[in-house]
Amino acid sequence: MSERLVFVYKSHNKQGRYLYLKEKDVFSHIPATLLDAFGTPEFVMMFALSKHKTLPKVSVEDLDKALEEKGYFLSLIHISEPTRLRCIS
């Protein structure tokens, strides 16, 4: 696997949703329904993907394959809601 640049965007609509793209600011290959649900993407970071990199929730190989085949990868990180305390009187 050669090194490739990966561009990461977060969702404004849903916490814990990230889009990984192989080209910066190129959203034309993402299905419209997915992009509508994702909302306006906000650029977060760029990194070089290599076999030596470790990533949360996805293997380097799976991310590289998705970027090669589809041009994007959607990451859904479950974020639990904070425990709500009730005041009992």
Buried (B, 14 or more C-beta within 10 A) or exposed (E): EEEBEBBBBBBEEEEEBBBBBBBEEEBEEBEEEEBEEBEEBEEEEEBEBEEEEEBEEBEBEEBBEBBEEEBBBBBEEEEEEEEEEEEEE
